[in-house]
């Protein structure tokens, strides 16, 4: 059983610091680069200070579960914490993109608990198989399995996320239809 975190910083504070530092040096960080830097900073801090750098703001609710199948109410503090972080993210985005604020109609956020509850990931990881954007072909999965008529599809085939799931479905469909014909049809709609 984990003990209450003694980490001094919120992960978003560390991320904002790194983004500001990158901006000051005219560098651009990708999302994966930022996550890796936070991970390295966390490891360095843990080694030298013998305590974690990044605290888990949602530890107080880690024994709760809330899904469509098992609906439970997390206390108001959870909702307030989510709103607080949503506001910080929106504020940061609007600092970088001032015209964005009037276009925002709704904000929905997830916490590591959301991912844990819905995806079954023990620590609330967002995605499954780790991808390497420097070598994308090394982390692709062949949709055709050794089991006859069993094919895989979804975000882990090629790329993560919604676009990854769409491209994964397209790649899987190439096992059943002529890939050139599908690509020609897509290109004809595009033009």
CNS distance restraints for C-alpha pairs under 8 A (distance, minus, plus):
assign (resid   4 and name CA) (resid  59 and name CA) 7.47 0.50 0.50
assign (resid   5 and name CA) (resid  52 and name CA) 7.65 0.50 0.50
assign (resid   5 and name CA) (resid  55 and name CA) 5.97 0.50 0.50
assign (resid   5 and name CA) (resid  56 and name CA) 6.98 0.50 0.50
assign (resid   6 and name CA) (resid  51 and name CA) 6.78 0.50 0.50
assign (resid   6 and name CA) (resid  52 and name CA) 6.93 0.50 0.50
assign (resid   6 and name CA) (resid  55 and name CA) 7.10 0.50 0.50
assign (resid   7 and name CA) (resid  51 and name CA) 6.37 0.50 0.50
assign (resid   7 and name CA) (resid  52 and name CA) 4.84 0.50 0.50
assign (resid   7 and name CA) (resid  53 and name CA) 5.00 0.50 0.50
assign (resid   7 and name CA) (resid  54 and name CA) 5.40 0.50 0.50
assign (resid   7 and name CA) (resid  55 and name CA) 4.72 0.50 0.50
assign (resid   8 and name CA) (resid  52 and name CA) 7.77 0.50 0.50
assign (resid   8 and name CA) (resid  53 and name CA) 6.06 0.50 0.50
assign (resid   8 and name CA) (resid  54 and name CA) 6.68 0.50 0.50
assign (resid   8 and name CA) (resid  55 and name CA) 6.59 0.50 0.50
assign (resid   9 and name CA) (resid  13 and name CA) 6.59 0.50 0.50
assign (resid   9 and name CA) (resid  14 and name CA) 6.92 0.50 0.50
assign (resid   9 and name CA) (resid  53 and name CA) 5.94 0.50 0.50
assign (resid   9 and name CA) (resid  54 and name CA) 5.06 0.50 0.50
assign (resid   9 and name CA) (resid  55 and name CA) 5.88 0.50 0.50
assign (resid  10 and name CA) (resid  14 and name CA) 6.65 0.50 0.50
assign (resid  10 and name CA) (resid  54 and name CA) 5.42 0.50 0.50
assign (resid  10 and name CA) (resid  55 and name CA) 5.45 0.50 0.50
assign (resid  10 and name CA) (resid  56 and name CA) 7.33 0.50 0.50
assign (resid  10 and name CA) (resid  57 and name CA) 7.37 0.50 0.50
assign (resid  11 and name CA) (resid  15 and name CA) 6.16 0.50 0.50
assign (resid  11 and name CA) (resid  38 and name CA) 7.69 0.50 0.50
assign (resid  11 and name CA) (resid  54 and name CA) 5.24 0.50 0.50
assign (resid  11 and name CA) (resid  55 and name CA) 6.83 0.50 0.50
assign (resid  12 and name CA) (resid  16 and name CA) 5.99 0.50 0.50
assign (resid  13 and name CA) (resid  17 and name CA) 6.12 0.50 0.50
assign (resid  14 and name CA) (resid  18 and name CA) 6.24 0.50 0.50
assign (resid  14 and name CA) (resid  38 and name CA) 6.91 0.50 0.50
assign (resid  14 and name CA) (resid  54 and name CA) 7.83 0.50 0.50
assign (resid  15 and name CA) (resid  19 and name CA) 6.12 0.50 0.50
assign (resid  15 and name CA) (resid  34 and name CA) 6.88 0.50 0.50
assign (resid  15 and name CA) (resid  38 and name CA) 6.78 0.50 0.50
assign (resid  16 and name CA) (resid  20 and name CA) 6.05 0.50 0.50
assign (resid  17 and name CA) (resid  21 and name CA) 6.10 0.50 0.50
assign (resid  18 and name CA) (resid  22 and name CA) 6.06 0.50 0.50
assign (resid  18 and name CA) (resid  34 and name CA) 7.47 0.50 0.50
assign (resid  19 and name CA) (resid  23 and name CA) 6.09 0.50 0.50
assign (resid  19 and name CA) (resid  29 and name CA) 7.22 0.50 0.50
assign (resid  19 and name CA) (resid  34 and name CA) 7.85 0.50 0.50
assign (resid  20 and name CA) (resid  24 and name CA) 6.14 0.50 0.50
assign (resid  21 and name CA) (resid  25 and name CA) 6.44 0.50 0.50
assign (resid  22 and name CA) (resid  26 and name CA) 6.06 0.50 0.50
assign (resid  22 and name CA) (resid  27 and name CA) 4.81 0.50 0.50
assign (resid  22 and name CA) (resid  28 and name CA) 6.33 0.50 0.50
assign (resid  22 and name CA) (resid  29 and name CA) 7.03 0.50 0.50
assign (resid  23 and name CA) (resid  27 and name CA) 5.71 0.50 0.50
assign (resid  23 and name CA) (resid  28 and name CA) 7.02 0.50 0.50
assign (resid  29 and name CA) (resid  33 and name CA) 5.73 0.50 0.50
assign (resid  29 and name CA) (resid  34 and name CA) 5.95 0.50 0.50
assign (resid  30 and name CA) (resid  34 and name CA) 6.16 0.50 0.50
assign (resid  31 and name CA) (resid  35 and name CA) 6.24 0.50 0.50
assign (resid  32 and name CA) (resid  36 and name CA) 6.12 0.50 0.50
assign (resid  33 and name CA) (resid  37 and name CA) 6.13 0.50 0.50
assign (resid  34 and name CA) (resid  38 and name CA) 6.22 0.50 0.50
assign (resid  35 and name CA) (resid  39 and name CA) 6.17 0.50 0.50
assign (resid  36 and name CA) (resid  40 and name CA) 6.17 0.50 0.50
assign (resid  37 and name CA) (resid  41 and name CA) 6.05 0.50 0.50
assign (resid  38 and name CA) (resid  42 and name CA) 5.98 0.50 0.50
assign (resid  39 and name CA) (resid  43 and name CA) 6.21 0.50 0.50
assign (resid  40 and name CA) (resid  44 and name CA) 6.05 0.50 0.50
assign (resid  41 and name CA) (resid  45 and name CA) 6.02 0.50 0.50
assign (resid  41 and name CA) (resid  53 and name CA) 7.51 0.50 0.50
assign (resid  42 and name CA) (resid  46 and name CA) 6.03 0.50 0.50
assign (resid  42 and name CA) (resid  52 and name CA) 6.34 0.50 0.50
assign (resid  42 and name CA) (resid  53 and name CA) 5.04 0.50 0.50
assign (resid  42 and name CA) (resid  54 and name CA) 6.46 0.50 0.50
assign (resid  43 and name CA) (resid  47 and name CA) 6.14 0.50 0.50
assign (resid  43 and name CA) (resid  52 and name CA) 7.76 0.50 0.50
assign (resid  43 and name CA) (resid  53 and name CA) 7.97 0.50 0.50
assign (resid  44 and name CA) (resid  48 and name CA) 6.21 0.50 0.50
assign (resid  45 and name CA) (resid  49 and name CA) 5.46 0.50 0.50
assign (resid  45 and name CA) (resid  50 and name CA) 7.13 0.50 0.50
assign (resid  45 and name CA) (resid  51 and name CA) 7.02 0.50 0.50
assign (resid  45 and name CA) (resid  52 and name CA) 6.48 0.50 0.50
assign (resid  45 and name CA) (resid  53 and name CA) 5.69 0.50 0.50
assign (resid  46 and name CA) (resid  50 and name CA) 4.75 0.50 0.50
assign (resid  46 and name CA) (resid  51 and name CA) 4.84 0.50 0.50
assign (resid  46 and name CA) (resid  52 and name CA) 4.91 0.50 0.50
assign (resid  46 and name CA) (resid  53 and name CA) 6.51 0.50 0.50
assign (resid  47 and name CA) (resid  51 and name CA) 7.66 0.50 0.50
assign (resid  57 and name CA) (resid  81 and name CA) 7.94 0.50 0.50
assign (resid  58 and name CA) (resid  62 and name CA) 6.63 0.50 0.50
assign (resid  58 and name CA) (resid  78 and name CA) 7.45 0.50 0.50
assign (resid  58 and name CA) (resid 111 and name CA) 7.77 0.50 0.50
assign (resid  58 and name CA) (resid 112 and name CA) 7.83 0.50 0.50
assign (resid  58 and name CA) (resid 113 and name CA) 7.48 0.50 0.50
assign (resid  61 and name CA) (resid  74 and name CA) 7.36 0.50 0.50
assign (resid  61 and name CA) (resid  78 and name CA) 7.50 0.50 0.50
assign (resid  62 and name CA) (resid 113 and name CA) 6.87 0.50 0.50
assign (resid  64 and name CA) (resid  72 and name CA) 7.82 0.50 0.50
assign (resid  64 and name CA) (resid  74 and name CA) 7.17 0.50 0.50
assign (resid  65 and name CA) (resid  70 and name CA) 7.03 0.50 0.50
assign (resid  65 and name CA) (resid  71 and name CA) 7.53 0.50 0.50
assign (resid  65 and name CA) (resid  72 and name CA) 6.73 0.50 0.50
assign (resid  65 and name CA) (resid 113 and name CA) 7.84 0.50 0.50
assign (resid  65 and name CA) (resid 117 and name CA) 6.15 0.50 0.50
assign (resid  66 and name CA) (resid  70 and name CA) 5.78 0.50 0.50
assign (resid  66 and name CA) (resid  71 and name CA) 4.89 0.50 0.50
assign (resid  66 and name CA) (resid  72 and name CA) 5.14 0.50 0.50
assign (resid  66 and name CA) (resid  73 and name CA) 7.10 0.50 0.50
assign (resid  66 and name CA) (resid  74 and name CA) 7.65 0.50 0.50
assign (resid  66 and name CA) (resid 114 and name CA) 7.67 0.50 0.50
assign (resid  66 and name CA) (resid 117 and name CA) 6.60 0.50 0.50
assign (resid  67 and name CA) (resid  71 and name CA) 5.11 0.50 0.50
assign (resid  67 and name CA) (resid  72 and name CA) 7.57 0.50 0.50
assign (resid  67 and name CA) (resid 117 and name CA) 6.47 0.50 0.50
assign (resid  67 and name CA) (resid 118 and name CA) 6.60 0.50 0.50
assign (resid  74 and name CA) (resid  78 and name CA) 6.25 0.50 0.50
assign (resid  74 and name CA) (resid  79 and name CA) 7.67 0.50 0.50
assign (resid  75 and name CA) (resid  79 and name CA) 7.22 0.50 0.50
assign (resid  76 and name CA) (resid  80 and name CA) 6.14 0.50 0.50
assign (resid  77 and name CA) (resid  81 and name CA) 6.01 0.50 0.50
assign (resid  78 and name CA) (resid  82 and name CA) 6.25 0.50 0.50
assign (resid  79 and name CA) (resid  83 and name CA) 6.17 0.50 0.50
assign (resid  80 and name CA) (resid  84 and name CA) 6.07 0.50 0.50
assign (resid  81 and name CA) (resid  85 and name CA) 6.35 0.50 0.50
assign (resid  82 and name CA) (resid  86 and name CA) 6.08 0.50 0.50
assign (resid  82 and name CA) (resid 109 and name CA) 7.13 0.50 0.50
assign (resid  82 and name CA) (resid 110 and name CA) 7.89 0.50 0.50
assign (resid  82 and name CA) (resid 111 and name CA) 7.56 0.50 0.50
assign (resid  83 and name CA) (resid  87 and name CA) 6.11 0.50 0.50
assign (resid  84 and name CA) (resid  88 and name CA) 6.38 0.50 0.50
assign (resid  85 and name CA) (resid  89 and name CA) 6.22 0.50 0.50
assign (resid  86 and name CA) (resid  90 and name CA) 6.14 0.50 0.50
assign (resid  86 and name CA) (resid 107 and name CA) 7.35 0.50 0.50
assign (resid  86 and name CA) (resid 108 and name CA) 7.93 0.50 0.50
assign (resid  86 and name CA) (resid 109 and name CA) 6.71 0.50 0.50
assign (resid  87 and name CA) (resid  91 and name CA) 5.92 0.50 0.50
assign (resid  88 and name CA) (resid  92 and name CA) 6.14 0.50 0.50
assign (resid  89 and name CA) (resid  93 and name CA) 6.17 0.50 0.50
assign (resid  90 and name CA) (resid  94 and name CA) 6.05 0.50 0.50
assign (resid  90 and name CA) (resid 101 and name CA) 7.98 0.50 0.50
assign (resid  91 and name CA) (resid  95 and name CA) 6.22 0.50 0.50
assign (resid  92 and name CA) (resid  96 and name CA) 6.62 0.50 0.50
assign (resid  93 and name CA) (resid  97 and name CA) 5.91 0.50 0.50
assign (resid  93 and name CA) (resid  98 and name CA) 7.91 0.50 0.50
assign (resid  93 and name CA) (resid 100 and name CA) 7.74 0.50 0.50
assign (resid  94 and name CA) (resid  98 and name CA) 4.76 0.50 0.50
assign (resid  94 and name CA) (resid  99 and name CA) 7.20 0.50 0.50
assign (resid  94 and name CA) (resid 100 and name CA) 5.89 0.50 0.50
assign (resid  94 and name CA) (resid 101 and name CA) 6.03 0.50 0.50
assign (resid  99 and name CA) (resid 103 and name CA) 7.60 0.50 0.50
assign (resid 100 and name CA) (resid 104 and name CA) 6.66 0.50 0.50
assign (resid 110 and name CA) (resid 114 and name CA) 5.57 0.50 0.50
assign (resid 110 and name CA) (resid 115 and name CA) 7.20 0.50 0.50
assign (resid 111 and name CA) (resid 115 and name CA) 6.72 0.50 0.50
assign (resid 111 and name CA) (resid 124 and name CA) 7.75 0.50 0.50
assign (resid 112 and name CA) (resid 116 and name CA) 6.05 0.50 0.50
assign (resid 112 and name CA) (resid 123 and name CA) 6.92 0.50 0.50
assign (resid 112 and name CA) (resid 124 and name CA) 4.13 0.50 0.50
assign (resid 112 and name CA) (resid 125 and name CA) 6.65 0.50 0.50
assign (resid 112 and name CA) (resid 126 and name CA) 7.61 0.50 0.50
assign (resid 113 and name CA) (resid 117 and name CA) 5.94 0.50 0.50
assign (resid 113 and name CA) (resid 123 and name CA) 7.95 0.50 0.50
assign (resid 113 and name CA) (resid 124 and name CA) 5.68 0.50 0.50
assign (resid 114 and name CA) (resid 118 and name CA) 6.09 0.50 0.50
assign (resid 114 and name CA) (resid 124 and name CA) 7.13 0.50 0.50
assign (resid 115 and name CA) (resid 119 and name CA) 5.37 0.50 0.50
assign (resid 115 and name CA) (resid 120 and name CA) 7.13 0.50 0.50
assign (resid 115 and name CA) (resid 121 and name CA) 6.71 0.50 0.50
assign (resid 115 and name CA) (resid 124 and name CA) 4.84 0.50 0.50
assign (resid 115 and name CA) (resid 125 and name CA) 6.42 0.50 0.50
assign (resid 115 and name CA) (resid 126 and name CA) 5.99 0.50 0.50
assign (resid 116 and name CA) (resid 120 and name CA) 4.91 0.50 0.50
assign (resid 116 and name CA) (resid 121 and name CA) 4.60 0.50 0.50
assign (resid 116 and name CA) (resid 122 and name CA) 5.78 0.50 0.50
assign (resid 116 and name CA) (resid 123 and name CA) 6.37 0.50 0.50
assign (resid 116 and name CA) (resid 124 and name CA) 4.07 0.50 0.50
assign (resid 116 and name CA) (resid 125 and name CA) 6.97 0.50 0.50
assign (resid 117 and name CA) (resid 121 and name CA) 7.49 0.50 0.50
assign (resid 117 and name CA) (resid 124 and name CA) 7.79 0.50 0.50
assign (resid 119 and name CA) (resid 124 and name CA) 7.95 0.50 0.50
assign (resid 120 and name CA) (resid 124 and name CA) 7.72 0.50 0.50
assign (resid 121 and name CA) (resid 125 and name CA) 5.80 0.50 0.50
assign (resid 121 and name CA) (resid 126 and name CA) 8.00 0.50 0.50
assign (resid 127 and name CA) (resid 160 and name CA) 7.05 0.50 0.50
assign (resid 128 and name CA) (resid 156 and name CA) 6.90 0.50 0.50
assign (resid 129 and name CA) (resid 156 and name CA) 6.22 0.50 0.50
assign (resid 130 and name CA) (resid 139 and name CA) 7.66 0.50 0.50
assign (resid 131 and name CA) (resid 136 and name CA) 6.81 0.50 0.50
assign (resid 131 and name CA) (resid 139 and name CA) 5.74 0.50 0.50
assign (resid 131 and name CA) (resid 159 and name CA) 7.52 0.50 0.50
assign (resid 131 and name CA) (resid 160 and name CA) 7.97 0.50 0.50
assign (resid 132 and name CA) (resid 136 and name CA) 5.60 0.50 0.50
assign (resid 132 and name CA) (resid 138 and name CA) 7.73 0.50 0.50
assign (resid 132 and name CA) (resid 139 and name CA) 6.80 0.50 0.50
assign (resid 135 and name CA) (resid 139 and name CA) 7.46 0.50 0.50
assign (resid 136 and name CA) (resid 140 and name CA) 6.74 0.50 0.50
assign (resid 136 and name CA) (resid 158 and name CA) 7.79 0.50 0.50
assign (resid 139 and name CA) (resid 158 and name CA) 7.40 0.50 0.50
assign (resid 140 and name CA) (resid 156 and name CA) 7.33 0.50 0.50
assign (resid 140 and name CA) (resid 157 and name CA) 5.38 0.50 0.50
assign (resid 140 and name CA) (resid 158 and name CA) 4.88 0.50 0.50
assign (resid 140 and name CA) (resid 159 and name CA) 7.80 0.50 0.50
assign (resid 141 and name CA) (resid 156 and name CA) 7.18 0.50 0.50
assign (resid 141 and name CA) (resid 157 and name CA) 4.77 0.50 0.50
assign (resid 141 and name CA) (resid 158 and name CA) 6.73 0.50 0.50
assign (resid 142 and name CA) (resid 152 and name CA) 7.73 0.50 0.50
assign (resid 142 and name CA) (resid 157 and name CA) 6.93 0.50 0.50
assign (resid 143 and name CA) (resid 151 and name CA) 5.20 0.50 0.50
assign (resid 143 and name CA) (resid 152 and name CA) 4.45 0.50 0.50
assign (resid 143 and name CA) (resid 153 and name CA) 6.13 0.50 0.50
assign (resid 143 and name CA) (resid 157 and name CA) 6.73 0.50 0.50
assign (resid 143 and name CA) (resid 171 and name CA) 7.62 0.50 0.50
assign (resid 143 and name CA) (resid 172 and name CA) 5.58 0.50 0.50
assign (resid 144 and name CA) (resid 150 and name CA) 6.74 0.50 0.50
assign (resid 144 and name CA) (resid 151 and name CA) 4.79 0.50 0.50
assign (resid 144 and name CA) (resid 152 and name CA) 6.51 0.50 0.50
assign (resid 144 and name CA) (resid 172 and name CA) 7.62 0.50 0.50
assign (resid 144 and name CA) (resid 175 and name CA) 7.63 0.50 0.50
assign (resid 145 and name CA) (resid 150 and name CA) 5.96 0.50 0.50
assign (resid 145 and name CA) (resid 151 and name CA) 5.83 0.50 0.50
assign (resid 145 and name CA) (resid 152 and name CA) 7.33 0.50 0.50
assign (resid 146 and name CA) (resid 150 and name CA) 7.78 0.50 0.50
assign (resid 151 and name CA) (resid 172 and name CA) 7.09 0.50 0.50
assign (resid 152 and name CA) (resid 157 and name CA) 7.44 0.50 0.50
assign (resid 152 and name CA) (resid 172 and name CA) 6.92 0.50 0.50
assign (resid 153 and name CA) (resid 157 and name CA) 6.05 0.50 0.50
assign (resid 153 and name CA) (resid 165 and name CA) 7.27 0.50 0.50
assign (resid 153 and name CA) (resid 168 and name CA) 5.35 0.50 0.50
assign (resid 153 and name CA) (resid 169 and name CA) 5.37 0.50 0.50
assign (resid 153 and name CA) (resid 171 and name CA) 7.97 0.50 0.50
assign (resid 153 and name CA) (resid 172 and name CA) 5.92 0.50 0.50
assign (resid 154 and name CA) (resid 164 and name CA) 6.97 0.50 0.50
assign (resid 154 and name CA) (resid 165 and name CA) 4.20 0.50 0.50
assign (resid 154 and name CA) (resid 166 and name CA) 7.10 0.50 0.50
assign (resid 154 and name CA) (resid 167 and name CA) 7.96 0.50 0.50
assign (resid 154 and name CA) (resid 168 and name CA) 5.05 0.50 0.50
assign (resid 154 and name CA) (resid 169 and name CA) 6.07 0.50 0.50
assign (resid 155 and name CA) (resid 159 and name CA) 5.60 0.50 0.50
assign (resid 155 and name CA) (resid 160 and name CA) 4.75 0.50 0.50
assign (resid 155 and name CA) (resid 161 and name CA) 5.82 0.50 0.50
assign (resid 155 and name CA) (resid 162 and name CA) 7.11 0.50 0.50
assign (resid 155 and name CA) (resid 163 and name CA) 7.82 0.50 0.50
assign (resid 155 and name CA) (resid 164 and name CA) 4.67 0.50 0.50
assign (resid 155 and name CA) (resid 165 and name CA) 3.94 0.50 0.50
assign (resid 155 and name CA) (resid 166 and name CA) 7.59 0.50 0.50
assign (resid 155 and name CA) (resid 167 and name CA) 7.96 0.50 0.50
assign (resid 155 and name CA) (resid 168 and name CA) 6.05 0.50 0.50
assign (resid 156 and name CA) (resid 160 and name CA) 6.08 0.50 0.50
assign (resid 156 and name CA) (resid 164 and name CA) 7.42 0.50 0.50
assign (resid 156 and name CA) (resid 165 and name CA) 7.49 0.50 0.50
assign (resid 156 and name CA) (resid 168 and name CA) 7.51 0.50 0.50
assign (resid 157 and name CA) (resid 164 and name CA) 7.72 0.50 0.50
assign (resid 157 and name CA) (resid 165 and name CA) 7.80 0.50 0.50
assign (resid 157 and name CA) (resid 168 and name CA) 5.32 0.50 0.50
assign (resid 158 and name CA) (resid 164 and name CA) 6.16 0.50 0.50
assign (resid 158 and name CA) (resid 167 and name CA) 7.09 0.50 0.50
assign (resid 158 and name CA) (resid 168 and name CA) 5.76 0.50 0.50
assign (resid 159 and name CA) (resid 163 and name CA) 7.40 0.50 0.50
assign (resid 159 and name CA) (resid 164 and name CA) 4.13 0.50 0.50
assign (resid 159 and name CA) (resid 165 and name CA) 7.20 0.50 0.50
assign (resid 159 and name CA) (resid 167 and name CA) 7.59 0.50 0.50
assign (resid 159 and name CA) (resid 168 and name CA) 7.41 0.50 0.50
assign (resid 160 and name CA) (resid 164 and name CA) 4.70 0.50 0.50
assign (resid 160 and name CA) (resid 165 and name CA) 6.91 0.50 0.50
assign (resid 161 and name CA) (resid 165 and name CA) 6.18 0.50 0.50
assign (resid 162 and name CA) (resid 166 and name CA) 6.31 0.50 0.50
assign (resid 163 and name CA) (resid 167 and name CA) 6.11 0.50 0.50
assign (resid 164 and name CA) (resid 168 and name CA) 5.84 0.50 0.50
assign (resid 165 and name CA) (resid 169 and name CA) 6.16 0.50 0.50
assign (resid 166 and name CA) (resid 170 and name CA) 6.34 0.50 0.50
assign (resid 167 and name CA) (resid 171 and name CA) 6.10 0.50 0.50
assign (resid 168 and name CA) (resid 172 and name CA) 6.12 0.50 0.50
assign (resid 169 and name CA) (resid 173 and name CA) 6.09 0.50 0.50
assign (resid 170 and name CA) (resid 174 and name CA) 6.56 0.50 0.50
assign (resid 171 and name CA) (resid 175 and name CA) 7.66 0.50 0.50
assign (resid 172 and name CA) (resid 176 and name CA) 7.90 0.50 0.50
assign (resid 173 and name CA) (resid 177 and name CA) 6.26 0.50 0.50
assign (resid 174 and name CA) (resid 178 and name CA) 6.21 0.50 0.50
assign (resid 174 and name CA) (resid 179 and name CA) 5.15 0.50 0.50
assign (resid 177 and name CA) (resid 181 and name CA) 7.90 0.50 0.50
assign (resid 177 and name CA) (resid 182 and name CA) 7.59 0.50 0.50
assign (resid 178 and name CA) (resid 182 and name CA) 6.51 0.50 0.50
assign (resid 179 and name CA) (resid 183 and name CA) 6.18 0.50 0.50
assign (resid 180 and name CA) (resid 184 and name CA) 6.06 0.50 0.50
assign (resid 181 and name CA) (resid 185 and name CA) 6.20 0.50 0.50
assign (resid 182 and name CA) (resid 186 and name CA) 6.24 0.50 0.50
assign (resid 183 and name CA) (resid 187 and name CA) 6.11 0.50 0.50
assign (resid 184 and name CA) (resid 188 and name CA) 6.09 0.50 0.50
assign (resid 185 and name CA) (resid 189 and name CA) 6.48 0.50 0.50
assign (resid 186 and name CA) (resid 190 and name CA) 6.32 0.50 0.50
assign (resid 187 and name CA) (resid 191 and name CA) 6.42 0.50 0.50
